[in-house]
Amino acid sequence: MNPEFFAPTPLASTSPPRSFVLRALSLSALGLVLTSAGFLMAASPAIPSLSDLASPPSSADTLALYTPPDPISASIDHHITTHPLARSLRQNPTFTESRPHMRIPAPMRSHNLTGGTLHGPGRIVVPPLAFIEDGGKSMVCFFYLGEDLCGHPGIVHGGLLATILDEGMARCCFPALPNKVGMTANLTMNYRNPCPSERYVVLRAWTRNVEGRKAWVEGRVESLEAEGDATVFVEAEALFIEPRQAAWGVADGAADHVEALSGSYGLEEGLKVARGC
């Protein structure tokens, strides 16, 4: 019998042809390159924003960051910045002038309630102009409230007044807290008079007491009138508490940035950036 008859048939090679492997590797590499390029294009707007978060503009810098986009806004802005009350505060060395919302990087400002969503024609027409007394003792902030912020026709919504008071009183007391940041624990509102829309108003706040991580603040919103003639629309009292984690890992000198960072993006993100300052 022929022994070749029983010889096993060689198995076909299971390795793919070399050309197939090269094509697969080439396609994988191309996919990786395109995916990476897409990610970088999507993330590129956030890169300068993160840089701006780590180094927010100074109070003086914020004053030059706003340019009125139209004649109406320019007129409103001129009235606020040249008002006698603003001029007197500007001459007082114990007060620092700023536009707090202009510390928010432009690509992310639209996601901020008072700096983006409520800002613009018919709403909070120009960025509020604030004067904060050294040590967070007091604050005066100028607003123009447009016709699109109403609850009842022609009357500014009470919730809007509560929002700007909550934010304003917090901003007032932050410099008095150990790490320049706090969260609202309690807010009490007393509405005194209806607030007409299309009106200049002033938010005044005072830090009444500070005990460790707690700050008690009083505030009110009133019409922008001559001294003694203002109409008070709403008065408020609030308690702000600095979270314990505010001090965790914050480097020396970084606390000055935390107020702007947390106000723009939330406490946790603000602290993360501040830790890297």
Secondary structure, DSSP 4 states (H G I P E B T S, - for coil): --GGGGSPPPPPP-SPPHHHHHHHHHHHHHHHHHHHHHHHHHHTTHHHHHHHHHSPPPHHHHHTS---SSHHHHHHHHHHHTSHHHHHHHT-TTEEEE-GGGGS-HHHHTTSIIIIITBSTTSB-SPPEEEEEGGGSEEEEEEEE-GGGBSSTTBB-HHHHHHHHHHHHHHHHGGGSTTS--EEEEEEEEE-S--BSSEEEEEEEEEEEEETTEEEEEEEEEE--STT-PPEEEEEEEEEE--GGGGTTPPTTTHHHHHHHHHHH-HHHHHHHHHT-
